[in-house]
Amino acid sequence: MIDRRALLRAAGAGLALSSAGLAEPLGAIAAESRLPLWPGTPPGGGGPAGPEAVSEKGAASNIAVPGLEVFTPDVPNGAAMLVAGGGGYRRIQMESEARPAARWLAARGITAFVLAYRLPGEGWGDGRRAPLQDAQRALRLIRARAHLHRIDPARVGVLGFSAGAHLLGLAATRSAFASYRAVDAADGLSARPDDAALIYPVITLEPPYDHTMTRRMLVGARPDPDLSAAWSVETHVRGGCPPTFLVQAEDDPISNPVNTRLMAQACRHAGVPVETHVLASGGHGFGMGRPGTPSAAWPDWYAVWLRGRGMISAD
């Protein structure tokens, strides 16, 4: 179980920054299984107490200390990936989505960082902003720690599933949005990912495709239309957003397949490179693919795309 106070003490000691950047003591927490995102209380304060809760299927909630789990390859190739599982912003699917993806990436030389982000329904003062704050902070912290993990700061991507894809889609399209006030020198670094893979994503929170837990948790049961638009990913796609890779099944019962089409259309309209794969079947929540089903093919397509992006070797 995670001891919140111990982690916060580690954060204060290990994430101390000098005026020139990160101070050397940061290396002391490089072996921690979870790296706290914030050097103290997260922006806005509040949040749950007690240990993190884990369901029988390995989904996490009661995220009192948002952080990163690091999966380091035997031979890092210099690329990094921030990974976020879904769960409708009520929980985070760690064992079925995020950690298998991280292991897959690490096996191909990419240093993977699994994000335990704050859930807006768990009493955080900044509410719906809290997950995006965590995602932006995570991207900056990965770059701030680049020398410790042998990472090229210009090769940092994101991979998200379902609501985690919504979160990292926002991070990719709203990287210039100041979701929180800077707390240290790491916050002077870029929060823009260099590429984005969004798997069975929730993209829009606008009707008629808004029947998702993601919409209810972020903007409420009867949201103002402007609020729904502001927290939809497709409304923020502009030129300069990172190249995007999309996968979704036509029979997805949770996130209407129109979500992926809306994102692809927005990318093409803005001149953002986009690659889309539509599966004939597969439903929702297939993670890195279910053997014997069409969803088993997508990681190979993703590997080809990553190779073309220079994120994995061409051997």
C-alpha positions as CSV (number, residue, x, y, z in Angstrom):
1,M,0.0,0.0,0.0
2,I,1.1,3.6,-0.7
3,D,1.9,5.7,2.3
4,R,0.9,9.3,1.3
5,R,3.0,11.1,3.8
6,A,6.1,9.1,3.0
7,L,5.7,9.7,-0.7
8,L,5.2,13.4,-0.1
9,R,8.4,13.5,2.0
10,A,10.2,11.7,-0.9
11,A,8.8,14.2,-3.3
12,G,10.0,17.1,-1.2
13,A,13.5,15.6,-0.9
14,G,13.9,14.0,-4.3
15,L,12.1,16.5,-6.5
16,A,13.9,19.6,-5.2
17,L,14.9,21.9,-7.9
18,S,17.8,24.3,-8.3
19,S,17.6,27.5,-10.4
20,A,19.5,25.8,-13.1
21,G,17.0,22.9,-13.3
22,L,16.7,19.6,-11.4
23,A,19.0,19.2,-8.4
24,E,21.1,16.0,-8.1
25,P,19.1,14.6,-5.1
26,L,16.4,13.6,-7.6
27,G,18.5,10.6,-8.5
28,A,17.8,9.2,-5.0
29,I,14.2,8.3,-5.9
30,A,14.9,6.8,-9.3
31,A,14.3,3.3,-8.0
32,E,10.9,4.1,-6.5
33,S,8.0,2.1,-7.9
34,R,5.9,5.3,-7.9
35,L,7.3,8.8,-8.5
36,P,5.0,11.5,-7.0
37,L,4.1,14.1,-9.6
38,W,4.0,17.0,-7.2
39,P,6.6,18.2,-4.6
40,G,3.8,18.8,-2.1
41,T,0.0,19.0,-2.2
42,P,-1.3,18.9,-5.8
43,P,-2.9,22.1,-7.2
44,G,-6.2,23.0,-5.6
45,G,-5.7,20.7,-2.6
46,G,-8.3,18.3,-1.3
47,G,-8.6,14.7,-2.4
48,P,-9.1,11.4,-0.7
49,A,-7.3,9.9,2.3
50,G,-5.9,6.5,3.0
51,P,-4.3,3.9,0.7
52,E,-5.0,3.5,-2.9
53,A,-7.9,1.1,-3.6
54,V,-7.4,-1.8,-6.1
55,S,-10.3,-3.8,-7.5
56,E,-10.2,-7.5,-8.1
57,K,-9.5,-6.8,-11.8
58,G,-6.6,-4.4,-10.9
59,A,-8.4,-1.1,-11.4
60,A,-7.1,1.7,-9.1
61,S,-9.1,4.4,-7.3
62,N,-8.7,6.5,-4.2
63,I,-5.7,8.1,-5.8
64,A,-4.4,10.2,-2.9
65,V,-0.9,10.7,-4.4
66,P,-0.8,11.0,-8.2
67,G,2.3,9.6,-9.7
68,L,4.2,7.7,-12.3
69,E,5.3,4.0,-12.4
70,V,8.4,3.6,-14.5
71,F,9.0,0.6,-16.7
72,T,12.6,0.7,-17.9
73,P,13.8,-1.4,-20.8
74,D,16.9,-3.5,-20.5
75,V,18.4,-1.3,-23.3
76,P,16.6,2.0,-23.5
77,N,16.4,3.5,-27.0
78,G,15.9,7.1,-25.8
79,A,12.2,7.2,-26.4
80,A,9.6,7.6,-23.7
81,M,5.8,7.1,-23.5
82,L,3.3,8.3,-21.0
83,V,0.5,5.7,-20.6
84,A,-3.0,6.2,-19.2
85,G,-5.6,3.6,-18.6
86,G,-9.3,4.3,-18.9
87,G,-12.1,3.8,-16.4
88,G,-14.5,6.6,-17.0
89,Y,-12.6,8.9,-14.6
90,R,-14.0,6.8,-11.8
91,R,-11.1,4.3,-11.7
92,I,-8.0,3.6,-13.7
93,Q,-7.6,0.3,-15.5
94,M,-4.0,-0.5,-14.6
95,E,-3.8,-4.3,-15.0
96,S,-6.0,-4.6,-18.1
97,E,-4.7,-1.6,-20.0
98,A,-1.9,0.6,-18.7
99,R,0.6,-1.9,-17.3
100,P,0.4,-4.4,-20.2
101,A,0.9,-1.5,-22.6
102,A,3.9,-0.3,-20.5
103,R,5.5,-3.8,-20.6
104,W,4.9,-4.0,-24.4
105,L,6.6,-0.7,-24.9
106,A,9.6,-1.5,-22.6
107,A,10.1,-4.7,-24.5
108,R,10.7,-2.6,-27.6
109,G,13.1,-0.2,-25.9
110,I,10.7,2.6,-24.9
111,T,10.8,3.8,-21.3
112,A,7.2,3.7,-20.2
113,F,5.6,5.9,-17.5
114,V,2.2,4.7,-16.3
115,L,0.1,7.6,-15.0
116,A,-1.9,7.3,-11.8
117,Y,-4.0,10.5,-12.2
118,R,-6.4,12.2,-9.9
119,L,-10.0,11.3,-10.3
120,P,-12.3,14.3,-10.3
121,G,-15.0,12.7,-8.2
122,E,-12.6,12.0,-5.3
123,G,-12.9,15.5,-3.7
124,W,-10.1,17.4,-5.4
125,G,-10.3,21.1,-5.1
126,D,-9.7,21.6,-8.9
127,G,-12.2,19.0,-9.9
128,R,-12.3,18.3,-13.6
129,R,-8.9,20.1,-14.1
130,A,-7.1,17.7,-11.8
131,P,-6.5,14.9,-14.3
132,L,-5.2,17.3,-17.0
133,Q,-3.0,19.0,-14.5
134,D,-1.5,15.6,-13.7
135,A,-1.0,14.7,-17.4
136,Q,0.7,18.0,-18.2
137,R,2.9,17.7,-15.1
138,A,3.8,14.2,-16.0
139,L,5.0,15.1,-19.5
140,R,7.1,17.9,-18.0
141,L,8.5,15.7,-15.2
142,I,9.5,13.0,-17.8
143,R,11.5,15.6,-19.7
144,A,13.0,17.0,-16.5
145,R,14.2,13.5,-15.6
146,A,15.4,12.7,-19.1
147,H,19.1,12.4,-18.1
148,L,18.2,10.0,-15.3
149,H,16.3,7.7,-17.6
150,R,18.5,8.1,-20.8
151,I,15.5,9.7,-22.6
152,D,15.6,12.2,-25.5
153,P,13.2,15.0,-24.5
154,A,12.2,15.3,-28.1
155,R,10.9,11.7,-28.2
156,V,8.2,11.7,-25.6
157,G,4.8,10.3,-26.7
158,V,1.5,9.4,-25.1
159,L,-0.7,6.2,-25.3
160,G,-4.1,6.3,-23.8
161,F,-7.1,4.0,-23.6
162,S,-10.8,5.0,-23.4
163,A,-11.1,7.9,-20.7
164,G,-7.3,7.7,-20.5
165,A,-7.3,8.5,-24.2
166,H,-9.6,11.4,-23.6
167,L,-7.1,12.7,-21.0
168,L,-4.1,12.3,-23.1
169,G,-6.0,13.6,-26.1
170,L,-6.6,16.8,-24.2
171,A,-2.9,16.8,-23.2
172,A,-1.9,16.5,-26.9
173,T,-4.3,19.2,-28.1
174,R,-4.2,21.6,-25.1
175,S,-0.5,21.6,-24.3
176,A,-0.4,25.4,-24.2
177,F,-3.3,25.6,-21.7
178,A,-2.0,26.6,-18.3
179,S,-4.1,24.2,-16.2
180,Y,-2.1,25.0,-13.0
181,R,0.5,27.5,-11.8
182,A,4.1,26.5,-12.0
183,V,5.5,24.9,-8.9
184,D,9.1,24.4,-9.8
185,A,11.6,24.5,-12.7
186,A,10.2,21.4,-14.3
187,D,7.1,23.4,-15.2
188,G,9.1,25.5,-17.5
189,L,9.4,22.6,-19.9
190,S,7.1,21.6,-22.7
191,A,3.9,19.7,-21.9
192,R,3.4,18.9,-25.6
193,P,3.8,15.2,-26.5
194,D,5.7,14.4,-29.7
195,D,3.0,11.9,-30.8
196,A,-0.3,10.5,-29.5
197,A,-1.9,7.1,-29.7
198,L,-5.6,7.0,-28.6
199,I,-7.2,3.6,-28.4
200,Y,-11.0,3.2,-28.3
201,P,-11.0,6.8,-27.2
202,V,-13.7,9.0,-25.7
203,I,-13.2,12.2,-27.7
204,T,-16.4,14.2,-27.6
205,L,-18.5,15.2,-24.7
206,E,-21.1,16.8,-26.9
207,P,-24.5,15.3,-27.9
208,P,-25.6,13.0,-29.3
209,Y,-22.4,11.0,-28.5
210,D,-22.2,12.0,-24.9
211,H,-23.6,8.9,-23.1
212,T,-20.4,8.1,-21.3
213,M,-19.2,8.1,-17.8
214,T,-16.4,10.3,-18.9
215,R,-18.9,13.1,-19.8
216,R,-20.8,12.6,-16.5
217,M,-17.7,12.7,-14.3
218,L,-16.1,15.7,-16.0
219,V,-19.0,18.0,-16.9
220,G,-22.0,16.6,-15.1
221,A,-25.4,15.1,-15.9
222,R,-26.8,18.3,-17.6
223,P,-23.7,20.3,-18.7
224,D,-23.7,23.7,-20.3
225,P,-23.0,23.2,-24.0
226,D,-20.0,25.5,-23.9
227,L,-18.5,23.4,-21.0
228,S,-19.1,20.2,-23.0
229,A,-17.3,21.7,-26.0
230,A,-14.4,23.0,-23.9
231,W,-13.7,19.5,-22.5
232,S,-14.1,17.7,-25.9
233,V,-10.8,16.8,-27.5
234,E,-11.8,17.4,-31.1
235,T,-12.6,21.1,-30.5
236,H,-9.0,21.8,-29.6
237,V,-7.2,20.2,-32.6
238,R,-5.0,22.8,-34.4
239,G,-2.1,22.8,-36.7
240,G,1.0,21.9,-34.6
241,C,-0.8,19.2,-32.6
242,P,1.2,16.0,-32.6
243,P,0.8,13.2,-35.1
244,T,-2.0,10.9,-34.0
245,F,-2.7,7.2,-34.2
246,L,-6.3,6.0,-33.6
247,V,-7.9,2.5,-33.1
248,Q,-11.5,1.6,-32.4
249,A,-13.9,-1.2,-33.0
250,E,-17.1,-0.6,-35.0
251,D,-19.1,-2.5,-32.3
252,D,-17.8,-0.4,-29.4
253,P,-20.8,-0.2,-26.9
254,I,-19.2,2.4,-24.6
255,S,-17.5,5.0,-26.9
256,N,-19.5,5.5,-30.1
257,P,-17.1,4.8,-33.0
258,V,-18.0,8.3,-34.2
259,N,-15.5,9.5,-31.6
260,T,-12.6,8.2,-33.6
261,R,-14.1,9.6,-36.9
262,L,-14.5,13.0,-35.3
263,M,-10.9,13.1,-34.1
264,A,-9.6,11.9,-37.5
265,Q,-11.7,14.5,-39.3
266,A,-10.4,17.3,-37.0
267,C,-6.8,16.2,-37.5
268,R,-7.1,16.1,-41.3
269,H,-8.9,19.5,-41.3
270,A,-6.0,21.0,-39.2
271,G,-3.3,19.3,-41.3
272,V,-2.2,17.1,-38.4
273,P,-0.9,13.7,-39.6
274,V,-3.3,11.0,-38.5
275,E,-3.5,7.2,-39.0
276,T,-6.8,5.5,-38.2
277,H,-7.6,1.8,-37.8
278,V,-11.2,0.6,-37.6
279,L,-11.8,-2.9,-36.3
280,A,-14.8,-4.9,-37.6
281,S,-15.4,-6.1,-34.0
282,G,-13.7,-6.1,-30.7
283,G,-16.0,-4.0,-28.4
284,H,-14.4,-1.9,-25.8
285,G,-11.6,-2.4,-23.3
286,F,-9.5,-4.9,-25.4
287,G,-6.3,-3.3,-24.1
288,M,-3.3,-4.6,-26.1
289,G,-5.6,-7.0,-28.0
290,R,-7.5,-10.2,-27.3
291,P,-5.9,-13.3,-28.9
292,G,-7.9,-14.7,-31.7
293,T,-9.9,-11.5,-32.4
294,P,-9.4,-8.6,-34.7
295,S,-8.1,-6.5,-31.8
296,A,-5.0,-8.7,-31.6
297,A,-3.7,-7.0,-34.7
298,W,-3.5,-3.4,-33.6
299,P,-0.2,-3.5,-31.6
300,D,1.6,-4.6,-34.8
301,W,0.2,-1.6,-36.6
302,Y,1.2,0.6,-33.8
303,A,4.7,-0.8,-33.9
304,V,5.0,0.1,-37.6
305,W,3.7,3.6,-36.9
306,L,6.2,4.0,-34.0
307,R,9.0,2.8,-36.2
308,G,8.1,5.4,-38.7
309,R,8.1,8.0,-36.0
310,G,11.6,7.0,-34.9
311,M,10.3,5.8,-31.5
312,I,11.5,2.2,-32.0
313,S,14.4,0.8,-34.0
314,A,13.9,-0.2,-37.6
315,D,15.4,-3.7,-37.2
